[in-house]
Amino acid sequence: MSAETTPSIETDWLSLPEVADLIGETTGRVRRLLDEQYLLASRREGPAKVPAAFLLDGAPLSSLRGTAIVLRDAGFTDDEAIDWLLTLDDTIGLAPIDALREGRKSEVRRVARALA
């Protein structure tokens, strides 16, 4: 499990209704996406919020789910997984979420598996 980190990239944080509006779904559907790990949310500061960086072109980033599953299997909580995804990783050379957005999911998941 990761040590406590402070995310190093800036991202907007979206409420579940805001995510629903952006992806053209209901809030209930957004909750299912969270339950099925297509999205991750933090509840550290009140109601659940999703980093805007987890969305791309009006949909959840397609490579996020598999990466979230790898991180959960490594013992990460959702908050720890979010922090890791948003924090610069020296092995990757940028924040894992940025690498996922560039299509580098294999590299990100390899690094995530090594954290277990």
Buried (B, 14 or more C-beta within 10 A) or exposed (E): EBEEEEBEBEBEBBBBEBBBEBBEBEBEBBBEBBEEBBBBBBEEEEEBBBBBBBBBEEEBBEBBBBBBBBBBEBEBBBBBBBBBBBBBBEEBEBBBBBBBBEEBBEBBBEBBEEBE
